[in-house]
Amino acid sequence: MAMAATGVYCILTPTFYSDNLSSSIIFINVLVMCGYIACYRMMKYISRPHYTADNQLIDPGLDLNMEGGIGEHIKDIVILLSLTHILAIVTNYFWCLLLALPLRAGWLLWTNILGPWFFQPAPEETEQDEKKKKKKMKRM
């Protein structure tokens, strides 16, 4: 998907819109291609199996198709980058779709880490806490 989107963009844009190419558009294009490479390398890294010295499997690696896993999020990034790359052929304003990446990362950070941490219920009193309170009341 990434190679097809890059190929289509790199063929059609210079052919039809060579007068609109600027250094900023080329920079964004290179940045998106770096994103493709980073996503590919990350998927390759997390799905790699680990073996012991005597060739026994320790860890089979992560399933990239697992629902809710990191592989799913990386594939979403590749899809967004490819969609942006293809739509940017029509107009350069579609590059603004890349702003969805930090928004999505912020949303995932809030829903999975920060939100539950901030709104976690207070710990319930244990039997030891109740006994300490009773002792304190007796002393008073």
A tleap script that builds the chain and sets N, CA, C and O, in Angstrom:
source leaprc.protein.ff14SB
mol = sequence {
  NMET ALA MET ALA ALA THR GLY VAL TYR CYS
  ILE LEU THR PRO THR PHE TYR SER ASP ASN
  LEU SER SER SER ILE ILE PHE ILE ASN VAL
  LEU VAL MET CYS GLY TYR ILE ALA CYS TYR
  ARG MET MET LYS TYR ILE SER ARG PRO HIE
  TYR THR ALA ASP ASN GLN LEU ILE ASP PRO
  GLY LEU ASP LEU ASN MET GLU GLY GLY ILE
  GLY GLU HIE ILE LYS ASP ILE VAL ILE LEU
  LEU SER LEU THR HIE ILE LEU ALA ILE VAL
  THR ASN TYR PHE TRP CYS LEU LEU LEU ALA
  LEU PRO LEU ARG ALA GLY TRP LEU LEU TRP
  THR ASN ILE LEU GLY PRO TRP PHE PHE GLN
  PRO ALA PRO GLU GLU THR GLU GLN ASP GLU
  LYS LYS LYS LYS LYS LYS MET LYS ARG CMET
}
set mol.1.N position { 0.819 -1.179 0.000 }
set mol.1.CA position { 0.000 0.000 0.000 }
set mol.1.C position { 0.868 1.250 0.000 }
set mol.1.O position { 0.604 2.197 -0.741 }
set mol.2.N position { 1.891 1.250 0.824 }
set mol.2.CA position { 2.779 2.403 0.908 }
set mol.2.C position { 3.551 2.604 -0.398 }
set mol.2.O position { 3.698 3.728 -0.878 }
set mol.3.N position { 4.037 1.505 -0.960 }
set mol.3.CA position { 4.794 1.620 -2.208 }
set mol.3.C position { 3.903 2.074 -3.358 }
set mol.3.O position { 4.335 2.850 -4.210 }
set mol.4.N position { 2.665 1.594 -3.387 }
set mol.4.CA position { 1.742 2.005 -4.448 }
set mol.4.C position { 1.404 3.484 -4.326 }
set mol.4.O position { 1.391 4.202 -5.326 }
set mol.5.N position { 1.132 3.944 -3.112 }
set mol.5.CA position { 0.798 5.356 -2.910 }
set mol.5.C position { 1.982 6.252 -3.261 }
set mol.5.O position { 1.811 7.296 -3.890 }
set mol.6.N position { 3.173 5.844 -2.855 }
set mol.6.CA position { 4.359 6.633 -3.172 }
set mol.6.C position { 4.613 6.655 -4.673 }
set mol.6.O position { 4.937 7.701 -5.236 }
set mol.7.N position { 4.469 5.508 -5.320 }
set mol.7.CA position { 4.677 5.436 -6.764 }
set mol.7.C position { 3.710 6.312 -7.530 }
set mol.7.O position { 4.109 7.047 -8.432 }
set mol.8.N position { 2.430 6.234 -7.169 }
set mol.8.CA position { 1.422 7.055 -7.843 }
set mol.8.C position { 1.705 8.532 -7.629 }
set mol.8.O position { 1.633 9.325 -8.567 }
set mol.9.N position { 2.030 8.905 -6.387 }
set mol.9.CA position { 2.305 10.313 -6.093 }
set mol.9.C position { 3.541 10.802 -6.848 }
set mol.9.O position { 3.526 11.882 -7.438 }
set mol.10.N position { 4.604 10.007 -6.827 }
set mol.10.CA position { 5.861 10.435 -7.449 }
set mol.10.C position { 5.795 10.448 -8.979 }
set mol.10.O position { 6.612 11.103 -9.627 }
set mol.11.N position { 4.841 9.739 -9.551 }
set mol.11.CA position { 4.681 9.778 -11.010 }
set mol.11.C position { 3.738 10.904 -11.429 }
set mol.11.O position { 4.056 11.678 -12.332 }
set mol.12.N position { 2.579 10.994 -10.774 }
set mol.12.CA position { 1.569 11.957 -11.203 }
set mol.12.C position { 1.879 13.403 -10.823 }
set mol.12.O position { 1.618 14.316 -11.607 }
set mol.13.N position { 2.424 13.618 -9.649 }
set mol.13.CA position { 2.652 14.997 -9.205 }
set mol.13.C position { 3.669 15.731 -10.080 }
set mol.13.O position { 3.360 16.828 -10.546 }
set mol.14.N position { 4.846 15.195 -10.325 }
set mol.14.CA position { 5.761 15.931 -11.207 }
set mol.14.C position { 5.249 16.032 -12.645 }
set mol.14.O position { 5.570 16.983 -13.356 }
set mol.15.N position { 4.455 15.052 -13.066 }
set mol.15.CA position { 3.948 15.064 -14.438 }
set mol.15.C position { 2.928 16.178 -14.645 }
set mol.15.O position { 3.020 16.933 -15.613 }
set mol.16.N position { 1.962 16.281 -13.746 }
set mol.16.CA position { 0.873 17.226 -13.944 }
set mol.16.C position { 1.000 18.527 -13.154 }
set mol.16.O position { 0.470 19.557 -13.570 }
set mol.17.N position { 1.696 18.488 -12.023 }
set mol.17.CA position { 1.766 19.666 -11.155 }
set mol.17.C position { 3.199 20.109 -10.893 }
set mol.17.O position { 3.516 20.521 -9.777 }
set mol.18.N position { 4.051 20.037 -11.869 }
set mol.18.CA position { 5.460 20.391 -11.648 }
set mol.18.C position { 5.633 21.856 -11.276 }
set mol.18.O position { 6.599 22.203 -10.597 }
set mol.19.N position { 4.717 22.730 -11.705 }
set mol.19.CA position { 4.826 24.143 -11.355 }
set mol.19.C position { 4.442 24.407 -9.898 }
set mol.19.O position { 4.820 25.441 -9.348 }
set mol.20.N position { 3.700 23.497 -9.261 }
set mol.20.CA position { 3.283 23.671 -7.865 }
set mol.20.C position { 4.231 23.020 -6.861 }
set mol.20.O position { 4.033 23.159 -5.654 }
set mol.21.N position { 5.245 22.320 -7.330 }
set mol.21.CA position { 6.173 21.662 -6.408 }
set mol.21.C position { 7.056 22.701 -5.738 }
set mol.21.O position { 7.709 23.509 -6.398 }
set mol.22.N position { 7.060 22.662 -4.430 }
set mol.22.CA position { 7.923 23.559 -3.667 }
set mol.22.C position { 8.763 22.721 -2.714 }
set mol.22.O position { 8.546 21.518 -2.573 }
set mol.23.N position { 9.703 23.352 -2.075 }
set mol.23.CA position { 10.568 22.602 -1.155 }
set mol.23.C position { 9.774 22.079 0.043 }
set mol.23.O position { 10.098 21.018 0.577 }
set mol.24.N position { 8.741 22.804 0.472 }
set mol.24.CA position { 7.950 22.324 1.602 }
set mol.24.C position { 7.142 21.077 1.229 }
set mol.24.O position { 7.000 20.167 2.046 }
set mol.25.N position { 6.617 21.030 0.012 }
set mol.25.CA position { 5.861 19.853 -0.426 }
set mol.25.C position { 6.795 18.652 -0.562 }
set mol.25.O position { 6.438 17.535 -0.188 }
set mol.26.N position { 7.977 18.884 -1.091 }
set mol.26.CA position { 8.953 17.794 -1.211 }
set mol.26.C position { 9.372 17.316 0.176 }
set mol.26.O position { 9.544 16.116 0.387 }
set mol.27.N position { 9.539 18.238 1.122 }
set mol.27.CA position { 9.898 17.875 2.498 }
set mol.27.C position { 8.797 17.026 3.135 }
set mol.27.O position { 9.092 16.019 3.778 }
set mol.28.N position { 7.537 17.418 2.964 }
set mol.28.CA position { 6.434 16.636 3.522 }
set mol.28.C position { 6.381 15.251 2.878 }
set mol.28.O position { 6.121 14.255 3.552 }
set mol.29.N position { 6.626 15.199 1.580 }
set mol.29.CA position { 6.645 13.920 0.872 }
set mol.29.C position { 7.737 13.010 1.437 }
set mol.29.O position { 7.494 11.826 1.672 }
set mol.30.N position { 8.902 13.537 1.651 }
set mol.30.CA position { 10.000 12.753 2.228 }
set mol.30.C position { 9.664 12.345 3.654 }
set mol.30.O position { 9.983 11.231 4.070 }
set mol.31.N position { 9.028 13.228 4.405 }
set mol.31.CA position { 8.624 12.922 5.778 }
set mol.31.C position { 7.627 11.758 5.810 }
set mol.31.O position { 7.721 10.880 6.668 }
set mol.32.N position { 6.687 11.758 4.884 }
set mol.32.CA position { 5.716 10.661 4.800 }
set mol.32.C position { 6.424 9.360 4.431 }
set mol.32.O position { 6.102 8.305 4.978 }
set mol.33.N position { 7.380 9.422 3.515 }
set mol.33.CA position { 8.125 8.208 3.161 }
set mol.33.C position { 8.943 7.704 4.349 }
set mol.33.O position { 9.084 6.494 4.525 }
set mol.34.N position { 9.479 8.600 5.158 }
set mol.34.CA position { 10.171 8.179 6.383 }
set mol.34.C position { 9.189 7.515 7.349 }
set mol.34.O position { 9.546 6.564 8.045 }
set mol.35.N position { 7.950 8.019 7.392 }
set mol.35.CA position { 6.916 7.393 8.212 }
set mol.35.C position { 6.615 5.981 7.756 }
set mol.35.O position { 6.439 5.080 8.577 }
set mol.36.N position { 6.553 5.782 6.427 }
set mol.36.CA position { 6.349 4.433 5.893 }
set mol.36.C position { 7.464 3.497 6.349 }
set mol.36.O position { 7.212 2.384 6.810 }
set mol.37.N position { 8.687 3.967 6.213 }
set mol.37.CA position { 9.851 3.141 6.576 }
set mol.37.C position { 9.832 2.824 8.063 }
set mol.37.O position { 10.100 1.691 8.461 }
set mol.38.N position { 9.516 3.820 8.886 }
set mol.38.CA position { 9.469 3.601 10.336 }
set mol.38.C position { 8.384 2.585 10.697 }
set mol.38.O position { 8.608 1.716 11.539 }
set mol.39.N position { 7.225 2.687 10.072 }
set mol.39.CA position { 6.138 1.738 10.351 }
set mol.39.C position { 6.519 0.326 9.907 }
set mol.39.O position { 6.252 -0.648 10.611 }
set mol.40.N position { 7.139 0.225 8.741 }
set mol.40.CA position { 7.557 -1.088 8.250 }
set mol.40.C position { 8.574 -1.719 9.197 }
set mol.40.O position { 8.461 -2.893 9.550 }
set mol.41.N position { 9.552 -0.943 9.599 }
set mol.41.CA position { 10.590 -1.479 10.495 }
set mol.41.C position { 10.011 -1.855 11.855 }
set mol.41.O position { 10.428 -2.844 12.457 }
set mol.42.N position { 9.051 -1.071 12.339 }
set mol.42.CA position { 8.424 -1.375 13.619 }
set mol.42.C position { 7.615 -2.674 13.532 }
set mol.42.O position { 7.681 -3.511 14.432 }
set mol.43.N position { 6.857 -2.836 12.451 }
set mol.43.CA position { 6.091 -4.080 12.286 }
set mol.43.C position { 7.028 -5.278 12.153 }
set mol.43.O position { 6.748 -6.351 12.688 }
set mol.44.N position { 8.121 -5.097 11.451 }
set mol.44.CA position { 9.092 -6.179 11.292 }
set mol.44.C position { 9.719 -6.536 12.643 }
set mol.44.O position { 9.943 -7.711 12.937 }
set mol.45.N position { 9.999 -5.518 13.461 }
set mol.45.CA position { 10.634 -5.734 14.760 }
set mol.45.C position { 9.700 -6.441 15.736 }
set mol.45.O position { 10.115 -7.385 16.408 }
set mol.46.N position { 8.444 -6.000 15.826 }
set mol.46.CA position { 7.553 -6.582 16.834 }
set mol.46.C position { 7.055 -7.965 16.447 }
set mol.46.O position { 6.601 -8.713 17.312 }
set mol.47.N position { 7.128 -8.324 15.175 }
set mol.47.CA position { 6.653 -9.649 14.768 }
set mol.47.C position { 7.780 -10.672 14.660 }
set mol.47.O position { 7.536 -11.820 14.289 }
set mol.48.N position { 8.995 -10.273 14.975 }
set mol.48.CA position { 10.150 -11.166 14.854 }
set mol.48.C position { 10.180 -12.169 16.018 }
set mol.48.O position { 10.073 -11.768 17.177 }
set mol.49.N position { 10.325 -13.462 15.721 }
set mol.49.CA position { 10.426 -14.457 16.799 }
set mol.49.C position { 11.815 -14.435 17.439 }
set mol.49.O position { 12.801 -14.064 16.801 }
set mol.50.N position { 11.873 -14.833 18.691 }
set mol.50.CA position { 13.140 -14.898 19.422 }
set mol.50.C position { 13.436 -16.353 19.778 }
set mol.50.O position { 12.557 -17.092 20.221 }
set mol.51.N position { 14.689 -16.742 19.575 }
set mol.51.CA position { 15.120 -18.113 19.811 }
set mol.51.C position { 16.259 -18.136 20.819 }
set mol.51.O position { 16.964 -17.144 21.003 }
set mol.52.N position { 16.432 -19.296 21.477 }
set mol.52.CA position { 17.573 -19.483 22.359 }
set mol.52.C position { 18.782 -19.880 21.523 }
set mol.52.O position { 18.685 -20.010 20.302 }
set mol.53.N position { 19.916 -20.073 22.179 }
set mol.53.CA position { 21.135 -20.452 21.468 }
set mol.53.C position { 21.006 -21.830 20.811 }
set mol.53.O position { 21.617 -22.082 19.772 }
set mol.54.N position { 20.209 -22.724 21.419 }
set mol.54.CA position { 20.039 -24.054 20.837 }
set mol.54.C position { 18.773 -24.143 19.972 }
set mol.54.O position { 18.196 -25.220 19.821 }
set mol.55.N position { 18.354 -23.027 19.415 }
set mol.55.CA position { 17.270 -22.928 18.423 }
set mol.55.C position { 15.892 -23.316 18.953 }
set mol.55.O position { 15.076 -23.859 18.209 }
set mol.56.N position { 15.625 -23.045 20.225 }
set mol.56.CA position { 14.287 -23.265 20.765 }
set mol.56.C position { 13.563 -21.923 20.811 }
set mol.56.O position { 14.148 -20.896 21.156 }
set mol.57.N position { 12.306 -21.952 20.463 }
set mol.57.CA position { 11.506 -20.744 20.401 }
set mol.57.C position { 11.194 -20.232 21.807 }
set mol.57.O position { 10.638 -20.955 22.634 }
set mol.58.N position { 11.559 -18.976 22.062 }
set mol.58.CA position { 11.249 -18.336 23.339 }
set mol.58.C position { 9.977 -17.514 23.199 }
set mol.58.O position { 9.043 -17.643 23.990 }
set mol.59.N position { 9.959 -16.665 22.176 }
set mol.59.CA position { 8.842 -15.743 21.950 }
set mol.59.C position { 8.509 -15.743 20.463 }
set mol.59.O position { 9.386 -15.462 19.646 }
set mol.60.N position { 7.267 -16.050 20.085 }
set mol.60.CA position { 6.939 -16.106 18.659 }
set mol.60.C position { 6.744 -14.730 18.015 }
set mol.60.O position { 6.536 -14.652 16.804 }
set mol.61.N position { 6.806 -13.657 18.784 }
set mol.61.CA position { 6.550 -12.331 18.231 }
set mol.61.C position { 5.071 -12.003 18.313 }
set mol.61.O position { 4.249 -12.874 18.597 }
set mol.62.N position { 4.737 -10.760 18.067 }
set mol.62.CA position { 3.345 -10.338 18.158 }
set mol.62.C position { 2.599 -10.602 16.859 }
set mol.62.O position { 3.172 -10.554 15.770 }
set mol.63.N position { 1.317 -10.880 16.999 }
set mol.63.CA position { 0.448 -11.045 15.845 }
set mol.63.C position { 0.042 -9.652 15.365 }
set mol.63.O position { -0.562 -8.889 16.120 }
set mol.64.N position { 0.367 -9.317 14.124 }
set mol.64.CA position { 0.062 -7.986 13.598 }
set mol.64.C position { -1.427 -7.793 13.341 }
set mol.64.O position { -1.887 -6.659 13.210 }
set mol.65.N position { -2.190 -8.889 13.265 }
set mol.65.CA position { -3.627 -8.792 13.017 }
set mol.65.C position { -4.453 -8.844 14.291 }
set mol.65.O position { -5.682 -8.869 14.229 }
set mol.66.N position { -3.791 -8.860 15.455 }
set mol.66.CA position { -4.495 -8.926 16.726 }
set mol.66.C position { -5.270 -7.629 16.956 }
set mol.66.O position { -4.732 -6.532 16.806 }
set mol.67.N position { -6.527 -7.774 17.317 }
set mol.67.CA position { -7.371 -6.607 17.530 }
set mol.67.C position { -6.946 -5.873 18.793 }
set mol.67.O position { -6.768 -6.492 19.842 }
set mol.68.N position { -6.783 -4.565 18.700 }
set mol.68.CA position { -6.401 -3.758 19.842 }
set mol.68.C position { -4.915 -3.759 20.139 }
set mol.68.O position { -4.489 -3.159 21.125 }
set mol.69.N position { -4.120 -4.410 19.321 }
set mol.69.CA position { -2.687 -4.473 19.558 }
set mol.69.C position { -1.949 -3.333 18.878 }
set mol.69.O position { -2.543 -2.534 18.154 }
set mol.70.N position { -0.669 -3.270 19.115 }
set mol.70.CA position { 0.160 -2.204 18.542 }
set mol.70.C position { 0.233 -2.322 17.024 }
set mol.70.O position { 0.339 -1.312 16.330 }
set mol.71.N position { 0.176 -3.545 16.505 }
set mol.71.CA position { 0.203 -3.745 15.057 }
set mol.71.C position { -0.976 -3.072 14.372 }
set mol.71.O position { -0.839 -2.534 13.274 }
set mol.72.N position { -2.126 -3.103 15.017 }
set mol.72.CA position { -3.312 -2.453 14.452 }
set mol.72.C position { -3.113 -0.940 14.366 }
set mol.72.O position { -3.508 -0.317 13.380 }
set mol.73.N position { -2.513 -0.358 15.376 }
set mol.73.CA position { -2.276 1.087 15.363 }
set mol.73.C position { -1.252 1.475 14.294 }
set mol.73.O position { -1.378 2.516 13.649 }
set mol.74.N position { -0.247 0.635 14.119 }
set mol.74.CA position { 0.757 0.917 13.093 }
set mol.74.C position { 0.131 0.810 11.708 }
set mol.74.O position { 0.424 1.622 10.830 }
set mol.75.N position { -0.724 -0.183 11.507 }
set mol.75.CA position { -1.407 -0.299 10.216 }
set mol.75.C position { -2.323 0.895 9.965 }
set mol.75.O position { -2.462 1.342 8.827 }
set mol.76.N position { -2.946 1.413 11.019 }
set mol.76.CA position { -3.769 2.618 10.864 }
set mol.76.C position { -2.925 3.810 10.417 }
set mol.76.O position { -3.374 4.631 9.616 }
set mol.77.N position { -1.715 3.899 10.932 }
set mol.77.CA position { -0.817 4.989 10.524 }
set mol.77.C position { -0.460 4.847 9.048 }
set mol.77.O position { -0.450 5.836 8.314 }
set mol.78.N position { -0.167 3.627 8.611 }
set mol.78.CA position { 0.170 3.404 7.202 }
set mol.78.C position { -1.020 3.750 6.307 }
set mol.78.O position { -0.848 4.347 5.244 }
set mol.79.N position { -2.216 3.379 6.734 }
set mol.79.CA position { -3.408 3.695 5.954 }
set mol.79.C position { -3.608 5.200 5.857 }
set mol.79.O position { -3.910 5.718 4.782 }
set mol.80.N position { -3.444 5.903 6.965 }
set mol.80.CA position { -3.597 7.358 6.948 }
set mol.80.C position { -2.544 8.013 6.064 }
set mol.80.O position { -2.858 8.921 5.293 }
set mol.81.N position { -1.304 7.562 6.168 }
set mol.81.CA position { -0.243 8.127 5.338 }
set mol.81.C position { -0.499 7.867 3.858 }
set mol.81.O position { -0.289 8.753 3.030 }
set mol.82.N position { -0.950 6.664 3.517 }
set mol.82.CA position { -1.227 6.333 2.118 }
set mol.82.C position { -2.402 7.136 1.578 }
set mol.82.O position { -2.353 7.649 0.460 }
set mol.83.N position { -3.447 7.238 2.370 }
set mol.83.CA position { -4.610 8.015 1.958 }
set mol.83.C position { -4.237 9.477 1.746 }
set mol.83.O position { -4.658 10.093 0.766 }
set mol.84.N position { -3.458 10.025 2.649 }
set mol.84.CA position { -3.010 11.408 2.519 }
set mol.84.C position { -2.141 11.580 1.289 }
set mol.84.O position { -2.267 12.570 0.568 }
set mol.85.N position { -1.270 10.632 1.050 }
set mol.85.CA position { -0.367 10.696 -0.091 }
set mol.85.C position { -1.152 10.709 -1.410 }
set mol.85.O position { -0.837 11.475 -2.321 }
set mol.86.N position { -2.161 9.863 -1.498 }
set mol.86.CA position { -2.973 9.793 -2.720 }
set mol.86.C position { -3.837 11.047 -2.863 }
set mol.86.O position { -3.926 11.613 -3.953 }
set mol.87.N position { -4.466 11.482 -1.789 }
set mol.87.CA position { -5.337 12.655 -1.872 }
set mol.87.C position { -4.556 13.944 -2.108 }
set mol.87.O position { -5.102 14.909 -2.644 }
set mol.88.N position { -3.289 13.967 -1.715 }
set mol.88.CA position { -2.473 15.169 -1.932 }
set mol.88.C position { -2.189 15.393 -3.416 }
set mol.88.O position { -1.708 16.460 -3.798 }
set mol.89.N position { -2.477 14.413 -4.242 }
set mol.89.CA position { -2.349 14.610 -5.690 }
set mol.89.C position { -3.388 15.630 -6.160 }
set mol.89.O position { -3.121 16.444 -7.044 }
set mol.90.N position { -4.575 15.571 -5.555 }
set mol.90.CA position { -5.657 16.471 -5.943 }
set mol.90.C position { -5.360 17.900 -5.504 }
set mol.90.O position { -5.406 18.825 -6.314 }
set mol.91.N position { -5.059 18.076 -4.236 }
set mol.91.CA position { -4.712 19.392 -3.710 }
set mol.91.C position { -3.773 19.230 -2.521 }
set mol.91.O position { -3.823 18.229 -1.807 }
set mol.92.N position { -2.939 20.204 -2.324 }
set mol.92.CA position { -1.961 20.142 -1.234 }
set mol.92.C position { -2.594 20.342 0.137 }
set mol.92.O position { -1.940 20.103 1.152 }
set mol.93.N position { -3.843 20.772 0.188 }
set mol.93.CA position { -4.514 20.945 1.473 }
set mol.93.C position { -4.782 19.618 2.174 }
set mol.93.O position { -5.017 19.589 3.382 }
set mol.94.N position { -4.746 18.528 1.426 }
set mol.94.CA position { -4.952 17.213 2.049 }
set mol.94.C position { -3.785 16.808 2.942 }
set mol.94.O position { -3.911 15.863 3.721 }
set mol.95.N position { -2.662 17.498 2.847 }
set mol.95.CA position { -1.552 17.208 3.759 }
set mol.95.C position { -1.962 17.495 5.198 }
set mol.95.O position { -1.353 16.974 6.133 }
set mol.96.N position { -2.983 18.315 5.379 }
set mol.96.CA position { -3.464 18.627 6.733 }
set mol.96.C position { -4.049 17.393 7.428 }
set mol.96.O position { -4.195 17.385 8.651 }
set mol.97.N position { -4.382 16.359 6.662 }
set mol.97.CA position { -4.868 15.121 7.277 }
set mol.97.C position { -3.823 14.488 8.194 }
set mol.97.O position { -4.157 13.700 9.079 }
set mol.98.N position { -2.568 14.838 7.975 }
set mol.98.CA position { -1.509 14.282 8.833 }
set mol.98.C position { -1.625 14.779 10.267 }
set mol.98.O position { -1.024 14.201 11.172 }
set mol.99.N position { -2.388 15.840 10.482 }
set mol.99.CA position { -2.604 16.323 11.842 }
set mol.99.C position { -3.452 15.346 12.658 }
set mol.99.O position { -3.533 15.465 13.881 }
set mol.100.N position { -4.074 14.393 11.991 }
set mol.100.CA position { -4.842 13.374 12.710 }
set mol.100.C position { -3.930 12.439 13.504 }
set mol.100.O position { -4.376 11.821 14.470 }
set mol.101.N position { -2.669 12.328 13.112 }
set mol.101.CA position { -1.745 11.443 13.844 }
set mol.101.C position { -1.529 11.891 15.287 }
set mol.101.O position { -1.721 11.080 16.193 }
set mol.102.N position { -1.137 13.149 15.550 }
set mol.102.CA position { -0.974 13.534 16.955 }
set mol.102.C position { -2.305 13.572 17.717 }
set mol.102.O position { -2.332 13.340 18.926 }
set mol.103.N position { -3.399 13.861 17.020 }
set mol.103.CA position { -4.702 13.836 17.688 }
set mol.103.C position { -5.053 12.421 18.134 }
set mol.103.O position { -5.529 12.220 19.251 }
set mol.104.N position { -4.821 11.453 17.276 }
set mol.104.CA position { -5.089 10.057 17.618 }
set mol.104.C position { -4.165 9.589 18.752 }
set mol.104.O position { -4.599 8.886 19.665 }
set mol.105.N position { -2.901 9.980 18.684 }
set mol.105.CA position { -1.957 9.600 19.748 }
set mol.105.C position { -2.386 10.200 21.080 }
set mol.105.O position { -2.314 9.535 22.113 }
set mol.106.N position { -2.831 11.448 21.064 }
set mol.106.CA position { -3.311 12.077 22.296 }
set mol.106.C position { -4.549 11.387 22.836 }
set mol.106.O position { -4.688 11.202 24.045 }
set mol.107.N position { -5.451 11.003 21.935 }
set mol.107.CA position { -6.658 10.304 22.355 }
set mol.107.C position { -6.312 8.957 22.990 }
set mol.107.O position { -6.861 8.606 24.035 }
set mol.108.N position { -5.404 8.200 22.364 }
set mol.108.CA position { -5.003 6.912 22.921 }
set mol.108.C position { -4.305 7.086 24.272 }
set mol.108.O position { -4.513 6.295 25.192 }
set mol.109.N position { -3.491 8.107 24.379 }
set mol.109.CA position { -2.815 8.387 25.651 }
set mol.109.C position { -3.828 8.696 26.741 }
set mol.109.O position { -3.698 8.215 27.867 }
set mol.110.N position { -4.838 9.496 26.412 }
set mol.110.CA position { -5.840 9.869 27.405 }
set mol.110.C position { -6.697 8.663 27.802 }
set mol.110.O position { -6.893 8.411 28.991 }
set mol.111.N position { -7.206 7.919 26.821 }
set mol.111.CA position { -8.126 6.828 27.142 }
set mol.111.C position { -7.444 5.631 27.795 }
set mol.111.O position { -8.070 4.927 28.588 }
set mol.112.N position { -6.184 5.390 27.482 }
set mol.112.CA position { -5.524 4.196 28.011 }
set mol.112.C position { -4.649 4.449 29.224 }
set mol.112.O position { -4.441 3.542 30.029 }
set mol.113.N position { -4.131 5.665 29.376 }
set mol.113.CA position { -3.183 5.903 30.462 }
set mol.113.C position { -3.659 7.011 31.400 }
set mol.113.O position { -3.870 6.776 32.589 }
set mol.114.N position { -3.825 8.208 30.864 }
set mol.114.CA position { -4.106 9.354 31.724 }
set mol.114.C position { -5.515 9.343 32.317 }
set mol.114.O position { -5.674 9.575 33.516 }
set mol.115.N position { -6.529 9.080 31.510 }
set mol.115.CA position { -7.910 9.081 31.991 }
set mol.115.C position { -8.145 8.104 33.127 }
set mol.115.O position { -8.653 8.497 34.177 }
set mol.116.N position { -7.787 6.839 32.944 }
set mol.116.CA position { -7.971 5.892 34.057 }
set mol.116.C position { -7.152 6.258 35.291 }
set mol.116.O position { -7.577 5.991 36.415 }
set mol.117.N position { -5.992 6.861 35.096 }
set mol.117.CA position { -5.160 7.234 36.238 }
set mol.117.C position { -5.784 8.382 37.020 }
set mol.117.O position { -5.780 8.369 38.251 }
set mol.118.N position { -6.323 9.381 36.311 }
set mol.118.CA position { -6.936 10.524 36.980 }
set mol.118.C position { -8.250 10.158 37.659 }
set mol.118.O position { -8.532 10.640 38.757 }
set mol.119.N position { -9.047 9.323 37.029 }
set mol.119.CA position { -10.390 9.043 37.521 }
set mol.119.C position { -10.522 7.686 38.195 }
set mol.119.O position { -11.620 7.138 38.286 }
set mol.120.N position { -9.430 7.156 38.656 }
set mol.120.CA position { -9.462 5.878 39.345 }
set mol.120.C position { -10.118 6.075 40.715 }
set mol.120.O position { -9.844 7.061 41.398 }
set mol.121.N position { -10.978 5.144 41.114 }
set mol.121.CA position { -11.656 5.300 42.405 }
set mol.121.C position { -10.670 5.176 43.563 }
set mol.121.O position { -9.630 4.527 43.458 }
set mol.122.N position { -11.033 5.818 44.663 }
set mol.122.CA position { -10.182 5.763 45.853 }
set mol.122.C position { -10.159 4.335 46.390 }
set mol.122.O position { -11.149 3.611 46.283 }
set mol.123.N position { -9.037 3.936 46.963 }
set mol.123.CA position { -8.959 2.566 47.495 }
set mol.123.C position { -9.927 2.389 48.671 }
set mol.123.O position { -10.134 3.296 49.477 }
set mol.124.N position { -10.501 1.207 48.736 }
set mol.124.CA position { -11.445 0.909 49.814 }
set mol.124.C position { -10.678 0.663 51.109 }
set mol.124.O position { -9.505 0.287 51.106 }
set mol.125.N position { -11.377 0.887 52.204 }
set mol.125.CA position { -10.749 0.671 53.508 }
set mol.125.C position { -10.603 -0.827 53.754 }
set mol.125.O position { -11.495 -1.617 53.440 }
set mol.126.N position { -9.487 -1.188 54.309 }
set mol.126.CA position { -9.251 -2.594 54.629 }
set mol.126.C position { -9.592 -2.840 56.096 }
set mol.126.O position { -9.904 -1.909 56.839 }
set mol.127.N position { -9.530 -4.094 56.497 }
set mol.127.CA position { -9.827 -4.446 57.884 }
set mol.127.C position { -8.818 -3.822 58.837 }
set mol.127.O position { -9.172 -3.434 59.950 }
set mol.128.N position { -7.564 -3.722 58.407 }
set mol.128.CA position { -6.539 -3.135 59.264 }
set mol.128.C position { -6.830 -1.670 59.506 }
set mol.128.O position { -6.639 -1.179 60.618 }
set mol.129.N position { -7.300 -0.947 58.463 }
set mol.129.CA position { -7.636 0.459 58.629 }
set mol.129.C position { -8.780 0.624 59.624 }
set mol.129.O position { -8.761 1.540 60.446 }
set mol.130.N position { -9.774 -0.256 59.554 }
set mol.130.CA position { -10.899 -0.194 60.487 }
set mol.130.C position { -10.437 -0.478 61.906 }
set mol.130.O position { -10.891 0.177 62.843 }
set mol.131.N position { -9.541 -1.445 62.081 }
set mol.131.CA position { -9.027 -1.767 63.410 }
set mol.131.C position { -8.244 -0.594 63.986 }
set mol.131.O position { -8.350 -0.300 65.177 }
set mol.132.N position { -7.457 0.077 63.145 }
set mol.132.CA position { -6.697 1.234 63.607 }
set mol.132.C position { -7.628 2.355 64.041 }
set mol.132.O position { -7.364 3.039 65.030 }
set mol.133.N position { -8.703 2.544 63.315 }
set mol.133.CA position { -9.669 3.574 63.677 }
set mol.133.C position { -10.340 3.247 65.007 }
set mol.133.O position { -10.549 4.141 65.826 }
set mol.134.N position { -10.678 1.984 65.233 }
set mol.134.CA position { -11.312 1.572 66.489 }
set mol.134.C position { -10.362 1.779 67.650 }
set mol.134.O position { -10.782 2.231 68.715 }
set mol.135.N position { -9.080 1.457 67.468 }
set mol.135.CA position { -8.071 1.657 68.511 }
set mol.135.C position { -7.949 3.134 68.856 }
set mol.135.O position { -7.865 3.513 70.025 }
set mol.136.N position { -7.941 3.940 67.838 }
set mol.136.CA position { -7.808 5.393 68.020 }
set mol.136.C position { -9.020 5.924 68.798 }
set mol.136.O position { -8.872 6.772 69.678 }
set mol.137.N position { -10.195 5.433 68.475 }
set mol.137.CA position { -11.412 5.875 69.156 }
set mol.137.C position { -11.377 5.449 70.621 }
set mol.137.O position { -11.795 6.219 71.486 }
set mol.138.N position { -10.883 4.228 70.927 }
set mol.138.CA position { -10.791 3.756 72.298 }
set mol.138.C position { -9.836 4.602 73.116 }
set mol.138.O position { -10.096 4.907 74.280 }
set mol.139.N position { -8.710 4.984 72.484 }
set mol.139.CA position { -7.721 5.816 73.175 }
set mol.139.C position { -8.278 7.192 73.514 }
set mol.139.O position { -7.978 7.758 74.565 }
set mol.140.N position { -9.078 7.710 72.625 }
set mol.140.CA position { -9.660 9.034 72.860 }
set mol.140.C position { -10.690 8.951 73.963 }
set mol.140.O position { -11.299 9.960 74.316 }
savepdb mol mol.pdb
quit
